[in-house]
């Protein structure tokens, strides 16, 4: 390898484009220009700065995932007992009578609603028909089947079978579509944003059923995750009389939903016996199955064109569920509800988990009873809860609901009359929750009460309304206005425009102040103008990722875009914009020599970025969803060859260089030319062997694990590997090896944290087994970082530093009157240089958008969570981590590369340790400050958009931008803390070991050695090759 690198050096000796001193230290000036020693007090300042900024970035992550987008469930602490008239005593008596294992009334009933005075509430319920319903449409028993992932378009046969007396509500679910979040909305009437899967602490439909004196005991049958889990395990025995957990593991064939009811004679006997038991006790049944959802993901991720199996499975589900019609007809006191939460994955434009709620891909709620009148209406998801509640006898709308009831009692005069009654009841509840949330009531409390107390017989009624229909519309309009009001997170956009705008401007000025040598130069007339110009030029770069919003937002100007060509062109447009801004900035350079040098830097970076984008353009042309694509790309072993090559390359064993070097060695032997012995790299052997061992275990897992889409015979071959707590044995070994090796690197080799790149990449590779295209793109991205980003940054940094140092060399005396002026004048190139780095972060997002089946967003994939495990329902927290890691692992990879750029130990006789340390502190400080400015900008943009967009999540790209910046910034801060201050921990650990301990010698020789030359040689070779 060293012989080959020597050849590279010889080839480039006369190349004026690349010089050897470009890769040496950033300091080429005299020793008089060395940075001063960093004082202990200033080091402590940096410790506090890293810690505080790290906490800010962690808050940014939380804001992106859980505050701005998720909007946690509101919990007022109230329960609605308006119509049930339930009390703690009546609830306790009911639970005891039904035979519940736990009787905890505080879970089911708390403070009642009080939107109006007690006297007014009594008047409304007694004299104005609130809580009056048509008896034929009130049911005290319900059978509710939750079929996960079964959309309208795959349920046509079911609808046809029940059509005569079916009420169908297709459901519009905005934003990311997760089953547990959607079920939470079904039960609470709140936004479907419970992405964390937290237990429902506030009021819910199930709790309201338990408060009702007319409803019987509840039974649940199915897997624990996700419908049952959202009710909280501590509440199971209070909310349900009996719970039969029926998991759906991988060793079962995924060819039938509700197998625990229909798979064979034994299952059918259990099902019939259960129905008989429910009938005798007057109980209700909730059942859940996720088989169709699992197959949906498996089919689409392996072959988006294969829908035949989904048609077969949906027909079988229809055949099973259609048998319920005869049973309901024989027991008309039962209401049958068949529901689904979302649709199938969409692969027409990247990969969208569960697709969009349109064109038959919606979830639905279907009600059947021979007394019902056929009806169909599209519902907002928050309307499901109040709508279903008003079909159930004595069941109140949950207290924190924000939806509007759409219960259908008929379109005749009688049905319309009862519709006004339930709208009045709905408005009482909406008024209460609006007051508790501290939002504007839109009208005075008195005017709302007067509207609710109005009757058709009143003299004033005919003055305001032409009839009951117009009165019903007025009630509906007010309820809808309440709902729209409660959608919004912020209701004073003007305030947030001023507040966030002022903060962003103040932060920008502070950062510019810090980058200048003295504040007086920023405020002086000569440099103040230049600082303002610089700020105006940098703003588009700081907001570079907002180009993503502009070009990716499908609703922008009503233009619908789809397909990879658009995203590829978007990336090229961003490169051109950046290059134009960079060249404009050079106009502020006074010296022609400096301007030419920086212009060369810009051109080189432009070439790197074009090559980078071309990678993804070519890859997208090979994607199978394009008619000219490679249909068999997923089956070829390209991904494995690439992984092996990259592991060897990054571990210091360059395969191409070794092969070419070996050929060169043979040629030199034949020509009898002198050869140079190889040297260095011996300390890489341990790390190389560890990575190879992990890769071998990963391959063993690959070829012995079960796919959900496999048939039963195929599953039977490998299911015996899932033996330890539901984990695949090889996957568990791989995870343990990964964890141990990563801990050793963090503890004993903090100056080489870039060694974590390979373990992180191997773990991502394992989780992406069902997305072969995603694997290829992840590997290509690592290659582009390794061969393009890192060398490009080295090149830019060293050329910038050389220009600055040479210029400072003319004024190397700190007593020179020109010293401060020259230092101040050149600092704005530091800002520009770090803005280039920020562009790399934005560009990283573009790359992730373009080449992957799944775009980088807040969606995650259920298949990733089940990788290496026997069941989807086992270890849900670990599953959630794996789903997130599969989607967001590139943030970790990117930060490791970025960290290695700043913290890599590079040799050089002219550079002392203090100078390198001071430079590293300075660069790190600028990077974290830029991260902070980007973080504030993301907060500004998101909060302003949330003022107007309400539930529409078309701004996910900006949410992603916030999360990417926050994750990278927090990781960068943590890596800095580990690298700079873990030395004390290492010294303490080594001090506890005996002097001649083999472990101590092993740690010192393998982990604590600098061992930096191997990476630098490859980096140098990469730059020489490309340029």
N, C-alpha and C positions, 0 to 999 in steps of 0.2 A: 504494500500500500504506500509506503514512504517513497519507494522507487517511482511509483506512478505519480505521486504528488510532486516529486522532484521534476519529473517530465513536464507536469503542468506548469511549474514555475519557470522552466526553461522556455517553454512555448511562449509564455507571457512576458518574458524579460523586456521585449521591445514594444510591448503594448502600452501605449500612452493612456489608454482608457482605464486601465487598472494598474495601480502601483503597489509594490510590496508594502510601503509604509502606510497604505490605507488600512491595513489590518493590524497595525501595531497600536501602541497606546494613543489615546486621544491627546496626549501632551507631547508636542514636538518642539516646544519652545525651551528656552533656557530655564535652569533651575529656579531662577528668580521669580518665575511665574507659577510655581507650585502652589497648590491651594493650601491655605493654612490648616493647621491641625484642628479637628473637630473637638470642641471642649466637652467635658462631661455634662455640663448643664444643657448644652445644645443637644447632646445625644438623648438626654431625658426628655427634652422638648419633642424630639422626633418620636420617641416611644409613645408619648401621650397623643401626638398627632396621628400616628398610625392607628392607635386604639380608637380614638374618637371618629376618625374617618371610616374605619372598619365598621363601627356601630352604625354610622349614617348609611353605609352601603347595605348593611343587613336590613336596616329599616326600609331601604329602597326595594329590596327583595320582597319584604312583607307587604309593602304598599302595592307592588305590582301584582302579587298573587292574591292577597287576602283583603286588601282595603279598597283599592281603586276599581279592580275588576270584580272581585268576589262579593263585596258588600255583605258582610256577615249578617246572619239572621238577627232580626230585631226580637228582643225578648222583653215584653212589657211587664211580665209577672202577673198578668191578668188572665182570666178564663171567662169565656162567654157562657153564661147560664141564663140568657134572656128568655128562651123558650122552654128549655128543659126544667127550669126552676130548681136545679140541683143544689144540694147543700152537702157539706162534708159528711153529715150524718146519713143522708140518703145514699151517697156514693159508697160509704162504708157498709151500709146494710146490703146494697146490691152486690158488692164484691164478696161478702160473706155468703150470701144466698147462692151465688154462682159457683162457689167453691174455689176461689183463687188462692194460690199458695201465699201470695203477699197481699196485704191490705194497707197500702200507703196512700191515703187520700190526698196528701199534699202534692203528689205527682199529678193527680188527675184534676184537682180543683183548687183554685186559689182565689184571688180577689176578683169579684165580679166587675162587669163593665159599668162605668158611671159617666157617660157622655153628657147627661142632663141631670137635673135635680131628681131626687127620689120620687117626688110627687109627679113630675112630668113623665118619668119612666113608667110609673104605674098607670098613668092615663093612656100612654101610647099602647101598652099591652092589653089594657082592659077595654078601651073604647075605640081604638083605631085599627083593629084587625091584624096587628102585628102578631105573628105566630099562628095565623090561620092558614090552613092548607086544604086542598081537595083530598078527601080521604082515599080516593082510588089511586093516588100517586104518592102515597106515603107507605114505605116498606120498613118493617121492623127486623128483617133478616136480609142478609146480602151474601152472595158468593162472588168474590172478586179475584180474578186471575190476572197477574202481572206477567206478561210475556216480554222479556227483555229484547229490545232491538228489532221487533217485528213491525215494519211500517205498513201504512195503508195499502200500498201497491202489492204487498204479499198477503193481504188479508181479504181479498175480494170474495173468495169462496165462503168465508165466514159471514161477511156482510150479506151476501145473497141468501144464505140460509136463514138469517134472522130478520130479513128486511121488513116483513109485515108489521112488526111491532118493535122496531129498533130505533133508538135515539143515538146518533153518531156525532161525536165531537172530534174532528181532526185537531191536533194540538200544534200551535206555533211555539217552538222553543228557540228563543234567540240566544246567540252566544255559544260557548262551548257546551256540549251535550254529554253530561255524565249521568249515569243512571241514578246514583245516590242523590245527586243534586236535584234531579227531576222528581224523584219520589218524595224528596223533602218538600218540594213545591206543591206536589199533589196533596200532601198531608197538612200543609200549613197555609197555603195561599200566598206565600212570599216568593221572591225572586229565586230562580233555580241556580243559586250560587254557593250551595254548601259543598264546594269541591273537596273540602277536607274530609267529608264524611262524618262530621261531628254528630253526636246524638242530639235529637231535638229536645231542647230544654223548655221551650215555651209551649203554648197551646197547640194542639194538633187535632186532626180529624179522628184518629183512633181514640184519643183522650175524650173527645166530645161524644163519641159512641159509647164509651164507658160511663159517661155522666148521664146519658139518656136513660130514663126509666123504662123505655119501650124496647130497647135493643137488648138482645140476649148475649151470651158469652162469645168470645172470639177465639178462633183456632187458626194457627199459622202452620203451613206445611211448605217446605222448600229450603234452599240454602240460606245460611245466615246472612251472607252478603248478597245484595246490599239493602233490600227493602227492610228486613228485620233489624239489621244492625243500626240503622239511623234512628231507631226508637230507643236505643241505649240498653245494654245488657242488664243494667241494674233495674230496668223497668219491665223486663219481659214478663215476669210472673204477676205483675200488677195489671198490665194491659191485655195479656192473653191468658185464657184459662189453660190452654194446652199448646205446646210448641213441638212440632216434629221436624227436627233438622234433617234435611235430605240434600247432602252435597252432590255436586255434579263433577266428579274428578275425571282426569284424563283417561283412566283405564276403562271408563264406560264409553260405549259408542255414542257419538254425538249425532244421532240420526232421529231423535224424537224428543220433543219437549215434554216436561212433566212425566218423565219415565217412572217416577215413583207412583203414578196413578195408572199408567196405560201400558207399560212395557210387556206384561205377561198376565196370566190369570191370577197370580198371587197379588200383583200390584192392583189389578182391577177389583179384587175382593177387598183389599184394604181401602180402596177408594169408595166403594159402595157401602161398606160398613161405616166409614167416616160420615158419609152423607146421611145414613140412617141415624147415627148418633146425633148429628146436628139437628136433624128434623125433630127428634124426640125432645131435645132440650131447648129448642128454639134458638139455636146458635148460628153464628155466621162463620164463613171460611175465607181466609186470605191465603192465596197460593202464588208462588213465584218460581219462574224457570228462566235461566239465561243461556240455554243451549243455542238458540238461534243467533244470539249476539256473538257467542264464541265462534260459531262457524262463519258468520258474516265477516268477522275480522280475519280469520284464517284464510278464507277464500280470496278476499280482495287483496290481502297483502302478498299472497303467493301468485295469484293470477286474477287481475281485475276483470278479465273477460268471462270468467267461469261463474255463471249464474244458474246453471242447470241444477246444481245441488240445492241452492236456496229455494228454487221452485219446488223441488221434491220435498224438502223439509217443511216448507210453509203449507203445502197440500196435506202433509201428514198431521201437522198441528191443527189445521182446519177440521180434518176428519175426526180428531179426538175431541176438540172443543165443541163441535156441532152436536155431539151426543147430549150436551147439557140442555138443549132446547126442550126435549121431551120431559126432562125432569122438572124444569122450571114451569112448563105448562101444567104439570101435575101438582105442583106446589106454588101456586101464584102469589103466595105471601112472601116469596123470595124475589129479590131483585138480582139479576145476573149482570155483572160488570166485567167486560173483557177489555184490557187496556195494554198499551205499549208505551214506552217512554221516548223512543227516538227511532231513526231510520238506519240505513246502511251507510257504510263509508263512501265518501265521494272521492274518486281518483281522476276526475276530469281536469282539475287544475291543482297539481300537487296532490297532497293527501289531506283530506279533511275528515277528522274523526266523526263518525256517525252522520256525516253529510249535512245537508241543509233541510229545513222544514218546508219543502216545496216539491211540487211535481210527484206527489204520491209517496214521498219519503218521510212524511210526518209520522209521529206517534199518534195515538188516538185513545179515546175513552168511548167504549160502546156499551150502552145499557139495553137490556132486554127484559120485557115482561109482557104477557099477553094483554095487560091493561094499558100499556104505553101507546102513544100515537107516534107514527113514524115521523122523524125529524132529523135534520142534519144542519150543523152550523160549526164553522171554524172558531176555535177558542184560543185566546191568549192563555199561556200555561197557568198564570196566577188565577184565572177564572175557574179552573177545574175544581178546586177545593170547595168554594161556596156553591158551585153548581151541583156537585154530587151530594153535598150535605143536605140540600133541600129536597132530595128524593128519599132521605132516610128519616124515619119517624122520631121526633124528639131530639134530633141532632142539631146542635147549634153550629154556626159558622165559627171557626177558630178565631180567637181574639185578635191575633196579629195579622190576619189576612188583609191583603190589599186588592184582591180580585173582586170582580162583579159577577153575581150569579146570573146564569143563563138557563136556569131550569125551565123546561118546556111543559106546560100544563095544557096546551092546546091553543089554537089561534082563534077560538070563538070568544064571545063576550065573557063567558065564565072563566076561561083560561086566562084572559087578559086581566081580569079583576084580581085573581090570585097572584099573577105576576107582579102587580103593583104592591101587593102585601109583602112579598118576599124581598122586593127592592127596598121597601121601607125598612125591613129588618136588616138588610145588608147595609143601608146607610147609617143606621144606629151604630153598627159595629165599626164601619169605616170612620165615622166621626170620632169614636172613642180612640181608635188606634192613631188617627191623625193628631189628636190632642196629645197623646202619650209620646209621640215621636217629636213633638215640638214644631210641627209644620203648620203652615198657614191653612186655615179652614176654608178659604175661598169665599165663604159667606159668614155672616154673623151667626152665632149659635142660636139666637132667637129665630132668625129667618129659616134656618134648617129645621128647627122644631115645628114652626108654623107649616112648613111644607109637608112634613111627616104627619101632622095632625089634620091635614086637609082631607075632606071626604066629598064624594060626588054630590051628596045631598046639600052641601053647604052653599049658601047664596054666593059667596065669593068664588066658588069653584068655577061657575060658568063664566065669570068675568075674566078669568085668566086662561081657562082651557076650554077647547071645543068639545072635549070628551075624554073618556078614560084613556084612550090610546095616546092622546097628546100629553096627558098627565104622566103616563108611564114613560114616555120619552123624556120628560123633564127629570123624573127620578133617575132614569138611566144615565142621562147626561151628567148629572151631578155626581153620581157614583163613579162614572168613567173619569171625570175631572179629578176626583180624589185619587183614583188609581194612577193616573198620569203624574200627579203631583208627588205621590209616594215612590214612583219609579226613580225620580231624580235624586242624586246624592247631594248636589249643591243647587241652591236656588237664587244665588246672588252673583251672577257672572261678572258684573262690573267690578265688584269688590275684589274678586280673584284676579281679574285682569290687572288691576292696579297693584295688588299685593305681590303677586308672583312676578310681575314685570319689574317692580322696584327691587325685589330680592335678586333677580337674575342680573340686573344692571349693576347693583351694588357688588355682587360677587365678582362680576367681570372686572370691575374697576380695582377691587382688592387684589385680584390675581395679577393684573397688569402692574399694580404697585409692587407686589412681591418680586416680580421678574426684573424690575429695574433696580439699579444699584442703590440709589437714594431717592426718596420721595420728591425731593426738590426738582429732580430732573423730569419727573413725570408732570409736575405742575408748571415747569418753566415754559415759556412761550415756544421755544424751539422744539421741545420734545413732546409737548402736549398735543400739538397738531398731528405729529407722527403717530402717537399712541392712539388717537381717535381713528385715524386712517386704518391702523392695524386692527383695531377692534372691529371696524366695519368689514374688513376682509376676512376676519376669523369667524364671524358669526355664521356665514353659510357652512363653514367647515364644522363648527360645533353642532350645527343642526343638520349635519350630513345625512343622518339616518331618517330625517323627516322626508327626504326624497322618497324613501320607501312608502311613507303614508301617501304622499302625493300620487305616486305611480301605482301603488298596489291596492288602494282603496277602490273597490269595484263600483261603489256608488258615486264616485267623484264625477260630477257633470253628467251623471246618468249613463256613462260609458261602461259597458261590461267587457272586461278583458279576461282572457283565459289562455293557458298554455305557456310553455317555457319560452318560446321566442320573445314574448313580451318581457319576461324577467331578465333574459339575457341582454336585450337592448337597454333595459333599465340600468343594468350594471355598467354597460359601456357609456351611457349618458352621464352616470355619476363620475366615472373616470375623467371624461372630458371636462366636466364642470370643475373637478378638483384641479386638473392641470391648468385650466384657464386662470383660476384664482391664484395658484402658485406663481404663475408667470407674472400676474399683475402685482403680486407682492414684491417681486424683484425690482419693480420700478422705484421702490423706496431706497434701494441700495445705491449709495453715492459713488462707490468706486467701481470702475469697469471690471477690474480683476475679480472682485467679489461677485459681481453680477454674473460674469461668465461661469465662475465656479458653481454657483448655486443653480444656474440654468442647466448645467450639465447634470447636476443632481436630479433636478426635476424631470429631465428627459429619461434618465435611467429608471427612476421610479415609474414613470409613465409606461415604459417598456415592460417592467415587471408586472404591473397591474393588467396590461393588455394580455400578456401571456397567461396570467392568472384567470382572467375572465374567459379566455379561449378554452381553458381546461373544461369549464362547466358548459360552455356552448357545445363542444364536441360530445361531452358526455350525454347531454340532453338529447342529442340527435340519435343516441343509441338506446334511449329508453323504450321499453316495449309498448307503452301506450300510444306511441306515434306510429303511423302506418309504415314509415320507412325505417322503423327501429329494428333492433336485434331481438327476435322473439326468444332466443335461447340464452340470453345474456345471464339470466339468473342461475342457469345450470352449469355454466363453465366455471372452472376452478380459478378464475382470474383473481377473485377476492382472496383466496388462500395464498396464492403465489405472491400477491402484493403484500399481504401481512407478513409472510416469512421474510421477504426482502426488507421491509421496513424495520422489523425487529432486529435483523442482523445489522442493517445500516446504522440505526440509532444506537446500537450497543457498541459501535466502534469497529464493526467488521464489514467493511464496504465490499460487497460481493463483486460489483463491476470493477472497482479498482483492483481488487485482488486477482480477478481473472486477467485483466489487462496487464497488471503488474507481473503476473506469472508469465504471460506471453512475452513481455518485454525482457524478463529475466532470461528466458530461453533464447531469445534473439541475441541478447548480449553475450550469452555463453557461446552461441554458435559463432558470433563475430569476435569472440575472445575480448570483449570490452570489459573494463572493470565494473563491478557491481557494488552497490552500497547496501550494507546490511540493514535489515529492518530493525526498528527500535520503538519502544513505548508500547502502550496498550495492554501490558500484562495485567494491570489491575481491572481491566474490563472483563476478564474471564469470569469472575464470580457473578457479576451482574448479567452477563450474557447467558450463562448457564441457568440462572434463576428465571430469566425471561423465556428461554427455550423450554424449561420444565413446565412453566405455566401454560405455554402455548401447546405443548403436547397434551396436557390434561384437558385443555379446552377442546382440542380436536377429538379426544376420546369422548368427551361429553357430546360434541356435535353429532357423532356417528352412533350414539347409543341412546339418544333422547327421543321422546315421543312428540309427534306433531298432532294437534287436535284434529286435523283434517284427514289423518290416516285412518284406515279401516281397522276393525277389531283384531284381525290376525296380525297386522303390522304392529299394533300397540302391544299385543301379548308378548312379542319378542323382547321388548325393552322395558316394560313396566316394572320388572323386578329390580331395576336400578334405583327406583325411587323408594329408598328404604329407611332413611334417617330423617324423622320428623317431616316427612313429605318431600324432602329434598332429593334430587338426583345425586348419587354418591360422588360422581366426578365433578359435578358443579359445586358441591359443598367443599371438596378438596381444593378446587380452583379458588373459591372465595377465601378459604383459610390461607392458602399460599399468597394470594393477593394482599390480604390484610397484613400478614406477618412481614412480607417484604416491604410494603409501604411504610409500616411502622419503623422498621430498621432504617430506611432511608431518611425519614423525617427526624428520627432521634440522633442518628450517628453520621449523617451525611448531608446536613442542611445546606451546604454550599453547592450541592448537585441535586437540587429538587427536580431538575429537569429529567432525572432518571424515572420519575413517576409517570412520564409520558407513556411508556410502554405498558405498565400495568393498567393505567386508565384506558388506553386504547384496546387492550385485550378484553377488559370488562365490557366496554361498549360493543365490541365485536360479538361477544357472547350473547348480549341482550338483543342484538339486531339480526338474529338468525332468520326471522321471518321477513326481513326487508333486505334482500341481497343487494338491491341497488343502493340502499342507504349505506351499506357496508363499503361499497366501492367508493362512494362519494366521501365518506369519512376518511378513508385511507388516502384518497387524492388530496383532501384538504390538509391532512398532516404532511403530505409530501410537499404541497405548495408552501406551507409554513416553514418547513425544514429547509427547502431549497430556494425559496423566494423571499418570504417575509424577513426571516432572521438575517440572511446575507444582505438584503436590501437595507435593513435598518443599520447594520454594521457599516455599510458603505456610506450611507447618508450621514450617520453620526460622526464618522471619522473625517469625512470631507468637510463637514460643517466645522468640526473642532479644529481642523488644520487651518482653515481660512481664518478663524477667530484667533488662534494662537499665533499664527504668522503676523497678523495685524497687531496683536498685543505686543509682539516682540520688539516693535519699534518704540514702544513706550513701556518697557518692562520695569521701570522704577515706580514704586508705589507713591513716590513723592512727586512724580511728574504731574503737572497741572492738567495734562491731556488724559491721564489714566482713567479717571472717573467718566469723562466724556466718552472715550472710546469704549469702555466697558458698557455704559448705558446704551450707546448706539447699537451695539451688536446683540444685546439681550433679546431683541424682538425676533431674531432668528431662532432662538431657543423656543419661543412660543410657537413660531411657525413649524419648527421641526416636530414638536410634540403634537401639534395639530395634525401633522401627517400620520402620526401614530394613532390618533383618534380616528382618522379616516380608515386605517387598517381595521379597527374594531367595527366600523360601519360596513366595511367591505366584507368582513367575516359574516355579517348578517346576510348580505346579498348572496354570498356563496351558498349559505345554508338554505336560502329560499329557492335557489335555482335548481340545484342538483338532486334534491331529495324527493322521495315520494311524499313525505309529510313536511309541510312548511314548518318553520320554527315559530311555534305559537304556544299558547298555554294548554293545548290538548296533549294528552299522553295516550299511550296505547295499552289496552288491557293485556294483549298478548305478551308484551314485554314484562309485565308484572308476574306472569305465570311461568316465565322461562326458568327451567331448572326445578320446578315444583310440580307436584302431582295434581294440585287443585288450584283454581283461581281464588278460592275463598280462604286458603291457608296463608297465615302471616300477612294480613292486609297492609300493615304499615311498611313492611319490607317490600311488598309488591308495589306500593305507591312510590317508594324510593327508587325502585328499579325502573318504573315507568318514567319518572322524572329524569333519571340519569340517562336513559336511552335518548331522550329528546334534547337534554341540555348538557350532555357531556362535553360538547365542543367548547363551552365556556371554560371548563377546567383545562382542556387541552390548550386553548388559545392563551390562557393566563400563564400556564407553565412555559410556553414558548416566549411569551412577552417578558416574564420574569427572568428567563435565562439570558435575554438580550442585555438586561441591565446588570445582572449579578454574576455574569460569567467571569471567572478569573482568567484574565489574559496576561501573558507575560510581556516583558519589555524592559530593557535595562535602564531606560531613562525615566521610568515611572516608579516613584516610591509608594509605599502602602498608604500613607496619609493622603496623597494626591488622588489615588484611585478611590479611596473611601469618601473623600469630599465630593468628587465628581458623582459618585454613585448616590450619595445623599441628595445632591442637587437635582439629578435627573429624576429620582424617585419622587421628590417633592413636587416637581412640575407635573409628573404623570398623575399623581393622586389629586393635585389641584384641578387638572383638566377633567379627570373623572368626576370630581365634585361638581364642576360647572355643567357637565353633560347630565348629571343626575338631577340637578335643579331644573335644567331645561326640560327634561322629560316630565318632571312633576308639573311644571307650568303647562305644558302642552296637554297632558292627560286631564288635569283638573279643568282646564278650559273646555275641552271636548265633552267631558262628563256633564258640564252645565247644560248642554244642548241635546246630546245624543240619547240620553236616557238609557233604555235597555239595549239599544243597537250596539253591537260589539264590532263594528266595522273598523275601529281604531286599534285592533289587536296588534298591528305591526308596531305601533308606538308603545303599547304595553310591553311587547317583547323587547323593544329598545331599552326601556327602563330596566327590565329585569336583566338583560345582557350586561348593561353598564354596571348595575348593582352587584351582580354575581362576580364579574371580572374585577371590580374595584375591591370588594370584600376579600376575595381570594388573594389578590395582589397584596393587600394590607397584611393578611395572615401570613403569606409567604415571607414578606419582609420581616415580620416579627420573629418568625421561626429562624430565618437565616441570620439575623443580626444578634439575637439574644438567646438562642438555644445553646450557644457555646458554653454558657455557665452550667446548663443542665448536663451537657456531655462531660464537662470536666468533673462535675460532681459524681456522675455514674462511674467514670473511669477511675476517679479517686477511691471509690469503694472496692475496686477490683485489685487483687494482688498484683505486684509489679510484673511478675513473670507469668501472669495468667495467660493461657492460650487465647481465651476470648478477648482479652485486652489487646494482644498483638494482632488478632484477626481484625478487630474493629479499626485499629490504627492503620493497618496495611491496606484493607479493602475499602473502608468507608471514609476515613479522614484524609486520604491523600488528595492532592489538588486534582491530578488526572484530567487536565483540561485540554491538552494538546490534541487528543483524538477528535474532539468536536471542532476545534478551530481549523484543523486540517481539512475536514469535510466542508466546513463553511467556506473556507477560502477556495476550495475546488469548485464549490457550487457557484460562487460569484464569477469566477473566471470562466466557467463553462457558459453561463447564461449571457454575460456581457460580451 
